[in-house]
Amino acid sequence: MTATIDVQSLTKEYGRLKAVDELSFQVRPGEVLGFLGPNGAGKTTTMRIIAGFLPPTSGSVRVCGFDVETQPIEAKRKIGYLPEGAPSYPEMTPREFLEFIADARGLPKGSRRARLEEVYALLHLEKVLDRAIETLSKGYKRRVGLAQAILHDPDVLLLDEPTDGLDPNQKHEVRQLIGGMAKSKTIVISTHLLEEVDAICTRAVVISGGKLLADDTPAGLAARSRYHNAVSLKLADASLVDTVRAEIGALPEVAETEIDGDTGRIIAFPANGKLPLVPIGRLADQKGWKLDELHLETGRLDEVFRTITGGASA
C-alpha cells in the first residue's frame, strides 16, 4: 500500500541546534500513528514541517504524493492540521471562525451548510457557537481547533495534543471520533500521553533529540517492557507478603520478584520463555491464599518510554 505521508531524511536546524536529525518514516492509509518523545524531542517541529508551516533544512516530505515544498497548495489541500495550543481568532465566535475556515478551504456552497452542521454536532459545539472563542474553556477551544482541522474532510490529519485540556468524558469522545475517522484517513497524533497511544494508535514512533529511536505497534513496544508477562498479585492479608513472595520466587517459572512500593502488590517476573500466571494461581489455591487481585501484565509503556529515551520526561 502506497504511503500517504513519506518523510525522508528530514533535518531542521536552528543555527547550531539540530531540532530534527535525518528523520525518516512513512504512514499509510488507515494508520493512526502516535508521535512520541520527551519535551524538545522535535515532535512539534516535525509536525509543522509536514503541514507545510516550516521549511526543512534538508530532506523531503510528500503528502498524498505531493511534495510539501514544491507543491504546497496541493499538499495542504489534503491536510487537516490541529497545531499545538489550537490557535484561532479569539474575538470571533466558533460559528464565525468555522465559516471563515469554510471560505478559506473553498467548501462548495451546495454542501457547505450541511458539512458545518455535521462538524458542529460531531464536536458538540452547538451550545457555544455564538460565544467569543476567548471566553471558552480550554476544552472547548480545543474542540473548535479540531473542528477546523476536519471541516474539509481531509485525507490526512495532523493532530498536536488533540485531547489537551479535555475532561475524561471529552477525551473519550474525541478518541472515538479519531478512531472512526481512521477508517478513511491517515492520522498522526503528537502526544505526551502514553494512555492515548494505547487507546487509539495502531503504531507508535518514538523520537528524542530529533532522531528516530523506535517504530512499532503499541503492543510491540509494551512487549519490550520488563513487566511483559509478569504477574501482579495483591493479598487480602498484607502480613503474608514476605512468605508468599518467597514461595512464588521459588517457582521455576519465576526469575525474580519485587514489591510495588505504592500498592503493596507482589510482582513476579517470568523466567526466560516461561509464563508464571497459571503456576502462581495453582500455588495460591494449594496454599489457600486469599487474593484481592491476580492479573497478567502486558507491559508498561511508561517504563519502555523512559528506557528508550534515556529517562527524559515526556
C-alpha positions in Angstrom: 0.0 0.0 0.0 1.4 3.4 -1.0 2.4 5.7 1.9 0.2 8.7 2.4 2.9 10.5 4.3 6.5 9.9 3.3 9.2 11.6 5.4 12.8 11.1 4.1 16.0 12.2 5.8 14.2 15.2 7.3 16.5 17.7 9.1 15.8 21.0 10.6 18.5 23.2 12.0 18.2 26.5 14.0 21.8 27.7 13.9 23.8 25.1 15.8 20.7 23.4 17.2 19.6 20.4 15.2 15.9 20.0 16.1 15.2 17.2 13.6 18.0 14.9 12.6 17.8 12.7 9.4 14.3 11.6 10.4 12.6 9.1 8.1 9.3 7.3 8.4 6.1 6.5 6.4 2.4 6.5 7.3 -0.2 4.5 5.3 -4.0 4.9 4.9 -5.9 3.6 7.9 -3.0 4.1 10.3 -3.2 6.2 13.5 0.5 7.0 14.3 1.4 8.1 17.8 4.3 10.5 17.6 6.1 10.3 21.0 9.1 11.9 22.6 10.2 14.0 25.6 9.9 17.7 25.6 12.3 19.2 23.0 12.5 15.9 21.0 11.4 17.6 17.7 7.8 16.4 17.6 6.1 19.7 17.0 8.8 20.9 14.6 8.3 17.7 12.5 4.5 18.2 12.5 4.9 21.8 11.4 7.2 20.7 8.5 4.8 18.0 7.4 1.9 20.5 7.5 3.9 23.0 5.4 4.3 25.7 8.1 8.1 25.3 8.4 10.6 24.6 5.6 13.1 21.8 6.3 16.8 22.5 6.2 17.2 19.3 4.2 15.2 16.1 3.4 11.8 15.8 1.9 8.1 15.3 2.9 5.4 14.0 0.5 1.7 14.0 1.4 -0.6 12.0 -0.9 2.2 12.1 -3.5 2.7 15.9 -3.3 6.0 17.5 -2.1 5.2 20.0 0.6 7.9 22.3 -0.5 7.5 22.3 -4.3 3.7 21.6 -4.4 2.5 23.3 -1.2 -1.1 24.1 -2.2 -1.8 20.6 -3.5 -0.3 19.1 -0.3 -2.1 21.4 2.1 -5.5 20.6 0.5 -5.0 17.1 1.6 -4.1 18.0 5.2 -6.1 18.9 8.3 -3.8 20.4 11.0 -4.5 21.0 14.6 -1.5 22.9 15.9 -0.2 22.9 19.4 -2.4 25.2 21.6 -5.3 25.2 19.0 -4.7 28.8 17.8 -7.6 30.8 16.4 -9.0 34.3 16.3 -10.1 34.8 19.9 -12.5 37.7 19.1 -14.5 35.5 16.7 -17.3 33.1 17.7 -16.8 29.4 16.7 -19.6 29.9 14.1 -17.7 32.9 12.5 -14.4 31.2 12.7 -15.5 27.9 11.1 -17.4 29.8 8.4 -14.2 31.7 7.7 -12.3 28.3 7.5 -15.0 27.0 5.2 -14.4 30.0 2.9 -10.6 29.6 3.1 -10.9 25.9 2.3 -13.3 26.6 -0.6 -16.1 24.3 0.6 -18.7 24.0 -2.2 -21.8 26.2 -1.5 -24.1 23.3 -2.1 -22.7 21.1 0.7 -21.2 23.8 2.9 -24.1 24.3 5.3 -24.6 20.5 5.8 -20.9 20.0 6.5 -20.8 22.8 9.0 -23.8 21.4 10.9 -22.3 17.9 10.8 -19.0 19.2 12.3 -20.8 21.3 15.0 -22.6 18.1 16.1 -19.5 15.8 16.0 -17.6 18.2 18.3 -20.7 19.1 20.4 -20.2 22.8 19.7 -23.9 23.8 19.5 -24.0 25.5 22.9 -21.1 27.8 22.3 -21.4 28.6 18.6 -22.2 32.3 19.3 -19.8 33.0 22.2 -16.4 34.6 21.6 -13.7 32.0 21.4 -11.6 33.9 24.0 -14.4 33.3 26.6 -14.5 29.5 26.1 -12.9 26.9 28.3 -9.6 25.3 27.2 -11.6 22.1 26.3 -14.0 23.9 24.0 -11.2 25.9 22.4 -9.6 22.5 21.6 -12.8 21.2 20.1 -13.0 24.3 17.9 -9.4 23.7 16.8 -10.3 20.1 15.9 -13.4 21.2 14.1 -11.4 23.4 11.7 -8.9 20.6 11.1 -11.6 18.1 9.9 -14.0 20.6 8.3 -12.8 20.0 4.7 -12.8 16.2 5.3 -9.0 15.8 4.5 -7.2 12.6 3.7 -4.5 13.3 6.3 -5.0 14.6 9.9 -2.0 16.0 11.9 -3.1 16.5 15.5 -0.8 18.0 18.0 -2.1 17.1 21.5 -5.7 16.7 20.4 -7.1 15.9 23.8 -5.1 18.5 25.8 -7.4 20.3 28.3 -10.3 17.9 27.9 -12.0 16.1 30.8 -12.1 12.3 30.8 -15.5 12.1 29.1 -14.5 14.6 26.4 -11.2 12.7 25.8 -13.2 9.5 25.3 -15.5 11.2 22.8 -12.6 12.7 20.8 -10.7 9.4 20.8 -13.9 7.7 19.5 -14.1 10.3 16.8 -10.5 9.9 15.8 -10.9 6.1 15.8 -14.0 6.4 13.5 -12.2 8.7 11.1 -9.1 6.4 10.9 -11.0 4.0 8.6 -10.8 6.5 5.8 -7.8 8.7 6.8 -4.2 8.8 7.7 -3.8 10.3 11.2 -0.7 11.4 13.1 -1.0 12.3 16.7 1.7 14.1 18.6 1.2 13.4 22.3 2.9 13.1 25.6 0.0 10.9 26.9 1.0 7.3 26.8 -2.6 6.3 27.6 -3.6 8.0 24.3 -1.2 5.8 22.3 -2.6 2.7 24.0 -6.2 3.8 23.4 -6.3 4.9 19.8 -2.9 4.4 18.0 -2.1 1.5 15.7 1.5 2.4 15.6 4.0 4.5 17.6 7.2 6.3 16.7 9.5 7.5 19.5 12.0 10.3 18.8 14.5 12.1 21.0 17.0 14.7 20.1 15.3 14.8 16.6 16.3 11.1 16.0 14.1 8.1 15.4 14.6 5.7 18.3 11.7 3.2 17.9 8.9 2.4 15.4 6.5 -0.3 16.5 2.9 -1.1 17.4 1.8 -0.2 21.0 1.7 -3.9 21.8 5.2 -4.4 20.3 6.5 -1.5 22.4 4.8 -2.9 25.6 6.4 -6.3 24.9 9.8 -4.6 25.3 8.9 -3.9 29.0 10.4 -6.0 31.7 6.8 -6.2 33.0 5.6 -8.0 29.9 4.1 -11.4 31.0 4.9 -10.6 34.6 2.2 -11.4 37.2 0.9 -8.9 39.7 -1.0 -10.1 42.8 -2.3 -8.5 45.9 -3.0 -10.4 49.1 -6.1 -9.8 51.3 -3.7 -10.3 54.3 -0.8 -8.0 53.9 1.1 -9.7 56.8 1.7 -12.7 54.5 3.5 -10.7 51.8 7.1 -11.8 52.7 6.1 -15.5 53.0 4.1 -15.5 49.8 6.8 -13.7 47.9 9.4 -16.2 48.9 7.2 -19.2 47.8 6.4 -17.6 44.5 10.1 -16.7 43.9 11.0 -20.4 44.3 8.8 -21.4 41.3 10.9 -22.4 38.2 8.7 -20.1 36.0 9.7 -17.0 38.1 13.0 -15.3 37.6 12.6 -12.7 40.4 10.0 -10.8 42.4 9.6 -7.3 43.8 7.1 -5.4 45.9 5.4 -2.4 44.4 6.0 0.3 46.9 2.8 2.3 46.0 0.3 -0.6 46.1 1.9 -3.4 48.1 1.4 -5.8 45.2 3.9 -8.7 44.6 5.2 -8.6 41.1 6.7 -11.9 39.7 8.8 -11.6 36.6 8.9 -14.6 34.2 11.9 -16.8 33.7 13.0 -16.9 30.0 10.3 -18.3 27.8 8.0 -19.1 30.8 4.5 -18.0 31.7 4.1 -17.8 35.5 0.4 -16.9 35.8 -1.0 -20.5 35.9 1.6 -21.9 38.3 1.1 -18.9 40.6 -2.7 -19.3 40.5 -2.3 -23.1 41.2 0.0 -22.4 44.1 -2.4 -19.8 45.6 -5.2 -22.4 45.5 -3.0 -25.1 47.2 -1.9 -22.7 49.9 -5.3 -21.2 50.4 -4.1 -17.6 49.9 -6.9 -15.1 49.7 -6.1 -12.7 46.8 -7.7 -9.3 46.2 -6.1 -9.2 42.8 -4.3 -11.5 40.4 -3.5 -10.5 36.8 -1.1 -10.8 33.9 0.8 -7.7 32.9 1.0 -6.8 29.2 3.9 -4.4 29.7 4.2 -0.8 30.8 4.6 1.8 28.1 5.9 4.4 30.5 8.8 2.2 31.5 9.6 1.4 27.9 9.4 5.1 27.0 11.9 6.0 29.8 14.2 3.3 28.7 14.2 4.2 25.0 14.6 8.0 25.6 17.1 7.6 28.4 14.8 8.7 31.2 13.8 12.1 29.7 10.4 13.3 30.9 7.6 13.5 28.4 
